[in-house]
């Protein structure tokens, strides 16, 4: 039955290979179970509820991807998208987390409609490639900064705004050990480097605490049954419904939020799914990818599910390449990954108790490194591109806002092209977004 449904023989794989690939993909992605609750909790959301939503939404989304598109790709709340949700939409713009979830719900529906209608290709071609790469890399720098800040390696300073913290403090020292360990595993191309780094660093954190060298908020975990009961009590399911009023009370703010979410989701998903499909051998000689539209639809459905359950946008994970590298070629791989995410709910007490900001810092830094590699494809000989890339990244970091980084990137791109007489080359979408960003930046409407 499995062979017939997933076409295992046709894809030159078997059940054993698919199961191993699914387990590997889960282990490579599982760091999100520790990172996401801590990050979204900074926006006022209950960590227990976020963990439940993260595990549940990821599990369901992976299973949908596997059964509907039959792609061997795992999904979970996206790194970068959770930072956009917490630090820009909630803390930066002053929205409630319910409003943020409402925005994610709408943006996921829009993404689904764009995919179904066939507009994806037109939109994809309307945004300058260098701007897409700059934004992706900027988010990588931003995530790494969040990780270093949360661990106390980078601290606030009244004279220089930021400075190096005390590396002998327990949180900073533990984070440094974790970063070094994970970096070593990463450069040695260990498939689940981030997962191993998290586990080892968490164990060291327990040892630090046991000998009186405390690392912060590590506590003894609650029993699984008690935790699940607490998670249900603090469930965020349907919380997005109360956020629509605030979301629609400020139209320019609404447009900026939805555009930022759609932009990051759209290009993050496209930049993940197409290379993974190519790795699976789903791309023909003409460059067309078999079944990619179903994969995009499954990704959009995952975002809708995540917003309803109470987490930031769920999207495809590039870490799925680890499972594909071990032979995963069908949706059975994704289904196995999804089942493991659902099972992980029972291990939530341990994860939340041990995966502090010091422990997860390494994951954020490594993801930042991975996202920074996009800069290799930038057209560095074009000064308009260099200026756009620089302003996008520097303003994203210094304003502590992904949306503002995107705004300054668009403005710089438009201004520099006008200056060299290439205004006619700017398409309508670039002009529209430039005008919206000017209104937002200068008038704050």
N, C-alpha and C positions, 0 to 999 in steps of 0.2 A: 504493500500500500504506500509506504513512504517512497519507495523507488519510483512508483508510478506518479505520485503527486508532485514530488520535487524533481523528478527526472534525474535521479542520481547517476544512473548508468550513462545517460546522454551527456552529462557534465563530467564524466570520468571521475566519480567520487563514490563514497559509500557511507553507510550510517556511522561507522566508527570514526572515519575521518571528519565527518561533519560535527560529531559530538565533541571531539578533541578541539576542533577549530572554534566551536561555540564557547567552550570553557576558556580557551585562550583569549578570545575576544573579550569575554566578561572580565577576566583578570586584568587585561590591559585597560579596560574602561572603568573598573570599579572604584578608582580614586574619586570619582564624582560623588560617591556616596558619603565621603567624608568632607569633600570641599564644598559641595552645594549647600548643605544645611548651615554651615558656618558662614558662608558668604551672604545667603539670603536672610539669615538671622540679624545681620547688621542693618537690614532694612525694616526690622520690626516684626519679622515673621517667626513663629515658634519653631525651633530647630527640630523638635520631634515630628511635628506636622510636615515640615519640609522633607525630612528623611523619608517618611512614609510616602509622600507624593513623588519624590524622586525615584524611589525603588519601584513603586507601583506603576507610575507613568512610563518609566524606562522599560519595564517588563512588558507592559501591554503594547507599547510602540514597537519594540523589537519583534514581538509575535506578529503584529500587523504587517510589518515589513516582510517578515519571512513567509507568511501565508498569502499575502496579497501580491507582492512584487516578486517574491522568491529570490530576492537578493540576499547574500550572506553578510548583511551590514547591521551593526548594532546602533541603537539610538539612545540618547539620554539628554538631560538638560545641557545645552552647549556652553562650553567655556568661552567667555567673551560675551555671550548673550546673558549669562547670569550676572556678569559684571555690569553690563549695560542696564540690566533690570534694577540692580541694587544701587549702584553708585551714581547713575545718571537719572533714570526715571524716578526712583524713589527719593534718594538723598539729595541729588542735584536739583531736580525740578520741584521737589516738595510734594510729590504725589503719595498717596497711600499705596500699600502693597496690593490692596484690592483693585485700585485703579490700574496698576501695572499689569495685573493678571487679566483685567478686562481688555487692555491694549493687546496683550499677547493673544487672547482669544480672537480678536478682530483681525490682527495681522496674520494669524495662522489661516483663518478663513479666506482672507484676501490672497494669501500665498497659494492656497488650494485652488481658488478660482483662476488665478493667473496660470497655474499649471494646466488645469482642465481646458482653459480657453485657447491655449497655445501661444499666449503672449510672452512666455518665459524667454524665448529666443530674442524677441524684439527688445525687451527690457535689458537683457544681458548685453546686447550690442550697443545700447544707448549710453552706458556708463563707461568712461575711459578706463582701459585696462590698468594703467598705472595707478589710477586713483583707487581701484579695487585692491590692488596689491599693497598700497600704502596703508589703507585702513586695516587690512588684515594684520600687517606687521605691527601697526600702532597698537592694536588690541593685544598683541603678544607682549609688547613692552609694558603695557598697562597692567596685564595680569601678573607679570613678574614683579612689578612695583608693589602691587597689592600684597603679594606673598611676602616680600622683604619687609614691608611696613607692618604686616600683621605679626611677624615673628620678632619685631623689635630690632632688626638689623638696620633698618632705616627709621629714623625718628624725626619728630618735628624739632625745629630750632628757631628761636626768635630772631636770630641774626641772618641765617642763611636759608630759612624756611625748612630745609631738610638737612640731615647730617647722619653720620654713622653712629649707631647705637653702641652700647657696651657689649662687646662680643663675648664677655665672660659671664653675662647674665644667662640663666638657665634656658629661657626660651630661645634666645639668639644662638646660643651654642648648639642646642639640639637641632635647630633649623639648619645651621651651617653643616653639621654632620650629615643631616639628611640630604642636603643639596649636593655635597661632595660625593656621597655614596651613590645617589641617583645619577649624577653626571657620569661617574665612572661606568656604571652599568649601561647608561645610554650610549656613550661613545663606543662601548664594546658590543653594541647592537643586541643587547639582551631584550627579547620580545616584550617582556612584562616588567621592564626596568622601574617604571613608576610605581607599580603595585608592590614590588619587592622593597623599594625605598620607603614607601609608606609603612609597611609592616615592621621593618627593622627599626625605623625611627620611632614608631609608636612603642615598641618594646623597650627601646632605650629611654623613652620618656617615662615609662613605668618604673624603670630602674632608677632614674634620676629622682623621681618622687619618693621612692622607697628609702633612699639614702638621705633624704632631707634636702635635696637640691631641686626643689619644685619647679615645674615648667609652666605653671599657670592654672588652667581650669580643668585639669584631669581629675575625674571623680570616679568612684566605683560605679560600674554600670548597674542599671536596674535589671531585674529578671525579665526575660523575653515576654512573658505573659503580661507582666505589669506594664512594660513599655508599650506593647501593642494596644493595651487598654488606654494608656495615656495618649498614644498617637491618634486613636479613634476619637477621643475626647477633644483633641486639639486639631482634628482634621480640617484641612483647608478646602475640602470639596465644596464647590459652588461659591467660594468666597469672592470670585471675580464678579458675581452678579451685582453686588452693591457698589462696584467701582465705576459703573457706566455714567452715573450722574456727574461726577467730577471730571471724568474723561471728556465728556462732550460740552463742558462748561467753558472751555477755552480752546477754540478751533485751531489757532496757530500752534498751540502746545500739542494738541491732538495730532496735527499733521506731522510735526517734528518727531513725536514719539513713534507713530506708525511708520514713518519713512525710515527712521533709524532701525527699528525692529525688522522691517521688511528688507532693508538694504543688507544688514548683517546676516540675517537668516538666508536670504536669497543667494548671496554670493558664497557664504560659508557652506551651504548645502550643495550648490553647484560645484564648488571647488573641491568638495569631498566625494560626492557620488560619482562624478565622471572619471576621475583617476582610479577609484576603486573598481568601477565597472570595467575599465580598461585592464586592470590587473587580473580581473576574473576572466578576461577573454570575451567579454560581451560586446566589444566594439568591432564592427565589420571593416572591410577594406575602404569603404567610402567615408569612414569616420562616424557612422551612425551607431548609436548605442541602443542595443536591444532592451526593451522593457524599462528604459530610464524614466518615462513619464509615470509609470506605476510606482516607481521608487520615490519620485518627487511627491506624488500624492500621498504615499504612506508616510513620508516625512512631515507633510503638512497636517495629516491626521494626528500624528504624534504630538505636534505643537498644540492642537486643539485639546487633545486629551490631557496634556500637561497643565494647560491653563485651568481646565475644569477641576483637576485634582489639586492644584495649588503649587505649581512650580514654574520656573522660568522656561523659556522655549526649548522644547525637545527637538533634537536634530541629529543627523547622521554623524558618526564618529570616525575620524581618520584612523583611530586605533584598531578599527575593523581589519586593517591591512595585516595585522598579526595573525588573525585567524585565516584570512585568505592565503597568507604565505604558507600556512600549514596544510593547505589543500581544500579549505572551505569554499564551495562553489554554488551552494544553493540556499534557499530560505531555511533549511533545517538548521543551519549554523545560527542564523538570527533567532530562531525559535528557542534553541538551547540557551543562547545568551539571555533571552527574555525570561525564561523559566528561572534561571539563576538569579536574576534581578528580583523576581518575586520571592524566591526563597530567602534572599538576603534580608528581607524585612525582619526575620527572626533573629538576625545577628545585629540588628540596629543598636541595641544598648551598648554593645562593645565598641562599635564604630564611633558613635557619638561621644562616648566617654574618652576614647583614646586619640581620635583624630582631631587634635587641636590645631590652631593656626600655625604653630611651630612645626607640626608634623606635615601639614598639607602645603607648607611653603615650597618644598622641593617640587611638588607636582605643578604648582603655578609657574615656577621658574622654567621647568622643562617644557611645558606647553608654550611658554613665551618664546623659548629658543626655537621650537618647531615652527611657530607662526612667523618668526623673524626671517626664516629662510626664504620667504616669498620675495624679499628684497633683491634676490639674485636676478630676477627677471625684469627689474626696473630698467627703463631706458635712461641710463645715467648721463648720456651725452646730451640730452635735451634739458636745457636749463629750466624750462617751464615745468617739466616733470620733477626735476630735483627740488625746485621751490615748493611744489605741491606736496611732495612726499615729506619734506622737512616740516612744513607747517602742520600737516595732518598729525604727524607723530608727536611733535613737541607740544602742540596745543592739547592733544589728547591727554598727555601726561601732566602738564602743568595746570590744566583746568580740572583735572580729575574727572573727565567726562568724555565718553566715547562719542556722543552726539555732537559736542562742541568741536571735537577733533575733525569729525566728518564735515561740519559746517565750515571750518576754516580751510579744509582741503578743497571743497567746492569753490569757495570764494577765491582762493589763491589760483586755482586752475583757470577760473573765468578771467580774473584780472590779468594774469600773465599772457593768456592767449589774446586778449583784447590789445594788450600793449604791443604785441608783435604783428598785429594786423590779421589775426586768424579768428576773429569773432564769428565770422560766417560758418566756421567749422564746428561751432558749439551747437549741439542738438537741443531740441525744445526742453527735454527733461532737465538738462544741466541748467538752462536759463530759469526754469520754474523753481528748481531747488535753490539756486543762487538767490533769487528774490525772496523766497521764504526764509532763508537763513539770514539775510540782511535784516528783514523785519524782526526776526527773533532776537538777533544779537544786539541790535541798536534800540529796539523799542520794547523788547521783553514781553510782547503780547501773547 
